[in-house]
Amino acid sequence: MEEKLNQLKARLAEITALNNAIGVLGWDLQVNLPPGGFEGRGKQLAALETIVHQKSTSEEIGRLLEDLEKAGFDPDSDEARLVKVTARHYRKRTLVPPQLVVEMAEASSIGHEIWQRARANNDFASFQPQLEKLVDLARHYAALFAPSDHIYDPLLDDYEPGMKTAEVKEIFGALRKEQVALIREIAAQPQVDNSFLQQEYTEQAQWDFGVEVMTAFGYDWKRGRQDRSAHPFTSGFGTGDVRLTTRIIPNMPLSALMSSMHECGHALYEQGLNPQFVDTPLANAASMALHESQSRMWENLVGRSLPFWKHYFPRMQQYFPAQLGNVSLQDFYRAVNRVEPSLIRVEADEATYNLHIMLRMEIEIALMEGSLQVRDLPEVWNTRMQEYLGVTPPNDTLGVLQDVHWSGGMFGYFPTYALGNLVSAQLWEKINAAIPDLDQQIEAGKFDCLLDWLRANIHMRGSKCEPQELVQMVTGEKINPQPYLRYLRSKYSGVYNLK
């Protein structure tokens, strides 16, 4: 069986190399591609996606998997887990016609370019036809896996293996009630002043400060780089090439920093994957919720914490003396954690962020069920923003056009952001028990013990375990909103003097 296992690994290494090439083209599409290149890039991506699909669903891989599943490997061994994960991908891919793979690749590439123009011009109508095509393709794709409990299940499963729509709805249902109640308590208190964050902050200084923080977190610049993009993201093409992007807004100095810390969390995960899993499906995150747990942890549980700012606020004052020279640490910390329902998801505070995700998931489910038409999205979006957050977007650029995901056909992705928040708090409780002086270490600008814990317990495991299995293995329970709610209440009781 060793020979057959090696044969499988050789085929998987070839597929991984092709997927990494697709990833580089996708990264370039969002960072460097000139406007005239999107149609051609779509054809390039479609051609490569077709080759990957053919190789991933070949009869040879099917025969190898059939034999290896009978090999009697220890169920928890790397070999057994590799066969299990590969078989799962194989059986899902074999249900997808090659022509659909081509259409989805081309539609997402063209969709990104149309979305960028529509967003810049506040012109949803120009994006509507392409979004309708992307929704139709997603519904066609999801229908291939019937019967399923819900048409949204196959889309969610692409990002969160093993999770069901009903399971996420139950988790969100438990979360929503308590989170809304907390927001109402906060709203009854005097608002935190953040006027000093509404000035012009030099773009290069914002960039340099973010680089300093990411370096301290442990990001390896010899195996990565940072660029600018319309929507921050991270791409990994193997542990030796993990790139992230940010965006800089002159009068929103925390936007670039928080984006950089968030994407750095993703990048640290990718750089920390087990080298023994290289060129196999195990050299991936367990799921996007686990990925988001890392980005949200570094952005929020670390980057919005008082210990972090005890160390870094004096440095930020050095970068921006005119804006922050007369601001106290306590006032700055409270401003960083100001709660205010807002229009933009990626700029949302921790108390309101999950409501943005719940809104998007509900809309995606309605689109897949056919109970909501794309043409009605702006109106539905605005109505639900008012219902959920008490704000109404003044235009579609700040509303339905703000996120990049739908332009790339990434339906099923949004729920993982909120799930990642919950997992980050579950992990944080375990980390603090394992590292009792963690706050003191963060206050000293030292993050190596934290990163070492994450490497050993999360990163190095790759995708050997399904997400719920991994969360339970590390924390003793499956994804649970209560630790996150405890974290929010503890933090905001201090920031807003709640009883």
URKAJO-V415517 format. One record per pair of residues at least 24 apart in sequence whose C-alpha atoms are under 6 Angstrom apart, sorted by sequence separation. I is the first residue (numbers start at 1). GAP is how many residues later the second one is. D is the distance in whole Angstrom. If there is no record, write none. Layout:
i = (I | I)
gap = (GAP | GAP)
d = (D | D)
This chain:
i = (266 | 234 | 265 | 266 | 265 | 239 | 239 | 263 | 57 | 262 | 265 | 262 | 57 | 262 | 261 | 258 | 210 | 341 | 201 | 200 | 201 | 200 | 199 | 198 | 46 | 426 | 425 | 46 | 422 | 425 | 46 | 422 | 42 | 354 | 42 | 38 | 292 | 160 | 289 | 293 | 297 | 159 | 288 | 292 | 293 | 159 | 289 | 290 | 293 | 289 | 293 | 307 | 311 | 310 | 308 | 307 | 308 | 307 | 194 | 192 | 334 | 286 | 285 | 286 | 284 | 285 | 283 | 284 | 282 | 286 | 287 | 282 | 286 | 282 | 272 | 273 | 274 | 272 | 273 | 273 | 269 | 31 | 20 | 139 | 217 | 156 | 155 | 16 | 13 | 12 | 122 | 122 | 134 | 119 | 119 | 112 | 111 | 108 | 108 | 108 | 175 | 81)
gap = (25 | 29 | 29 | 29 | 30 | 31 | 32 | 32 | 33 | 33 | 33 | 34 | 37 | 37 | 38 | 41 | 47 | 48 | 49 | 50 | 50 | 51 | 52 | 53 | 56 | 57 | 58 | 59 | 59 | 59 | 60 | 62 | 64 | 64 | 67 | 72 | 125 | 127 | 127 | 127 | 127 | 128 | 128 | 128 | 128 | 129 | 130 | 130 | 130 | 131 | 131 | 132 | 132 | 133 | 134 | 135 | 135 | 136 | 141 | 146 | 161 | 176 | 177 | 177 | 178 | 178 | 179 | 179 | 180 | 180 | 180 | 181 | 181 | 182 | 183 | 186 | 186 | 187 | 187 | 189 | 190 | 198 | 217 | 229 | 230 | 256 | 257 | 263 | 266 | 268 | 274 | 275 | 275 | 278 | 282 | 295 | 296 | 299 | 300 | 301 | 306 | 383)
d = (6 | 6 | 5 | 5 | 4 | 6 | 5 | 6 | 6 | 4 | 6 | 6 | 6 | 5 | 5 | 6 | 5 | 5 | 5 | 5 | 6 | 5 | 5 | 5 | 5 | 6 | 6 | 5 | 5 | 5 | 6 | 5 | 4 | 5 | 5 | 6 | 6 | 5 | 4 | 4 | 6 | 6 | 6 | 5 | 6 | 5 | 5 | 6 | 6 | 4 | 4 | 6 | 5 | 6 | 6 | 6 | 5 | 4 | 5 | 6 | 6 | 6 | 5 | 4 | 5 | 5 | 5 | 5 | 5 | 6 | 6 | 5 | 6 | 6 | 6 | 5 | 5 | 5 | 5 | 6 | 5 | 5 | 5 | 6 | 6 | 4 | 5 | 6 | 4 | 6 | 6 | 5 | 6 | 5 | 6 | 5 | 5 | 6 | 4 | 6 | 6 | 6)
